[in-house]
Structures are given as C-alpha cells and as structure tokens.
Amino acid sequence: MHPSYLSDPSDFDFLAHLPPAERMAFAARCARLALRLLHKLSFPVVPSERDAMETAVRLAEEAAANEANPKDLELAMQDAGRLAFAALTQRRFRTDMVIGHVSHAAYAAARAALTGSRDHTQDAMDYAYEAVRTAGARDIERLLNEELRRCRRTAEQLIPSLTAAS
C-alpha cells in the first residue's frame, strides 16, 4: 500500500539520471528525516522497532558511501519490512499511521541501497512525505523539499537537457 498521494513517477524522471550512489543517498536522507519525527514528537515506539528502523537507515547511508556489508543491509531491510507491513494492520491512531510511514521509508531506503532502484528511491521519498504530512511537521517537510530541490539540481547539472524539461 503506497501513500495516499503517491507521486506521479513521471514527475521524478530525474531520479533515473542520477548515479546510483546519489539515488541511494537521497533515499537514505529522506528516511533519516522521517525518523526525525519519532524523536521530535516522542512517539511511543518499541525500542527494538526504533532500532530496526535506525539500523536500516544507517546501513542505507553507509551503502551510499560504499561502506555497508550487503548481508547486514539485507537483514536490516527485512526487519524494517516486517515492521512496515505489520503496521498496515495496526492503524488505529494517527501515531500508528506515522510510525507505519516512517518504517516504510526506512524499508524503501534500504531497498534502494540494495538495488539502486529509482522506484525504491521514490518510495522512500513518498513515505517520508506521508509521515511528515500526517504528523503535521512542516519544519521537516521543508527539509524534505530542500533535499528534493538539491537532488533535482544535481540531476540538472549531470544532464543539462533536464533543465529545459522542467
């Protein structure tokens, strides 16, 4: 289940033009910002679940710098995935929804780190946006917007024809 406002993939064609390491780093930064919500708002997250999300994002960040063990990253992705998909059945309160979106962002960032996939990168971004919008965290949403603009600028510098298409 994707976020309710799932962005149109054609709006993010520039992601395909980024080097895989840059896509991986962008996905990890989006998930890291989503994780910030859990700290900022003091959401009641089971410590082992918070650790699983943190580990997935940390290893995604390390993978972007080519410093992560792929087996460790895969295990962390699986742990974050279990949380993300379990959260789909536990959405009674707004906090549950935010935690679910954050866990999906962590899972997608780890998948993007393993695959370099544009789609998983976009999923990490979408779930991060959904988490911050559900939580009403405009300050973190602004930071996500800044990350998105920075990523677009990077793509435009690599492929000048993207500037004309924007």
N, C-alpha and C positions, 0 to 999 in steps of 0.2 A: 504494500500500500504506500503510495507516494504522497507527499504533502498535497493538501487540497488545491494549492495554486500552482502545482508543478509547472516550472518554467518551460517555455517552448524551446526545444533543443536547437532550433534554427537561430534563436537569439544568442546562442552561445557557441556558434561555429568556430569562433576564435580559439576556443579551448583545444580544438583539434590541431591548431597550428603551433601550439606551444610545445616545447621539448617535454618529453615525459617527466623529467625531474621537476620542471616548473609546474606541470599539472598536479603532480603528487604533492608538492609543497603547498600549492593553493588549496587543495582538498584538506590537507592537514591543518592549515591556518584557519579555514572555515570551521572545522570540527573543534579546534582549540578555542575559538571564540564562543562556540556553542557551549563548550564545557565551562567556560567562564560564568555562564548563567547559574550553574549549580552552586558555585561558590558565592557568587554575588547575592543570590536570592536565598541562600541557605536552605535549599530544597532537601527534603528528607530522603536521601539516597543511601541505600545499604552500602557500607564501606567496601565490601567486596565488589559490588557492582560499579561503584565510582572508580575503584582501582582498575577494573576491566576496561572501562571507557578510557581512562587516563593512559593505560598501557597501550591500547590500540592507537591512540592519537600520538603518543610519544614515539612509538615504533614507526608510524607513518611519517612523522617528521624526520626520524633517523633514516628511513628508506629514501626519502627525497635527497638526503645528503649522501646516499650510498653507504650508510653505516649500519644498517639493520640486518639482522640474521633473518632470511626469508622464512625459516621454520618458526621462529618466535613470532614473526609478524602474522603468519597464517594462524597460529594458535590464538593470538590476541584478536584477530579478525573474527574467528569462530566464537570466542567468548563474547565479544561485542554483538555479534549477530544473534546469539541466543537471547541476549537482553533486548535487542531491538525487536525481535519477532515475538518475544514474550510480552513486551509492552503493548502490542496490538490488542491483546485480550484484557489488559488491565487499565483501561482508560476511563476511570470514573471521575477523576478530578482533573482540573487544569494542570496541576503539578505533575500528574501521571503523564499527561499528554506532552508536556515539555520534556520530561525525562525520557520519554519514548523517542521524541525527535532528536534529542542530544545523542542517545545511544545509536540511532540510525545514522547520524552524521559521523560518529566515531567508526561505525562499521563500514560506511561508504568510503571514508578516508583510508582505512586500512585496505579495502578492496582496490581503491585507486592506486595505493602504494604497491600492491602486489601486481597489478595489471597495467598501470599507466593509462587506464581507460578514461576517455573523455566522459563517458556516461556515468561512471562511478564518481568522477570528479564533480560533475554537475549534481549528482545525488547528494554528495557531502554538502555542497553549497545550498541546495534546496532545503534539506533537512535542518541545516543551521539557521537559515532564514525562517523556516516554520517555527523553530524553537524560540527564537528571539521575538518573533511577532506574537506568538501565543503568550509569551511571558510579558509582552509589552515593554521590552528592554530596548528603547530607542537608541541609547548610547551604544550598545553592542551592534545594533542594526546599522548604525552609521559606520562603525568599524568594518563590518562586512561589506558595506558599499564601497568603502575606501579600498579594501582588498580587491574587490571586483574591478574597480577602475584601474588599479595598479596592474592587475593581470591583463586587462584589455590593452593598456599602454604597452606592456611588454610584447604582446602579440602583434600590435601595430608596428612596433619597431622591427620585429622579425619579418613581418610580411606587410610591406607598405600598401599593398592593394586592399588590405582590410580597412585602412583609414578612409578610403573612397567609398567603401560599402557601408560605413557607419552612419 
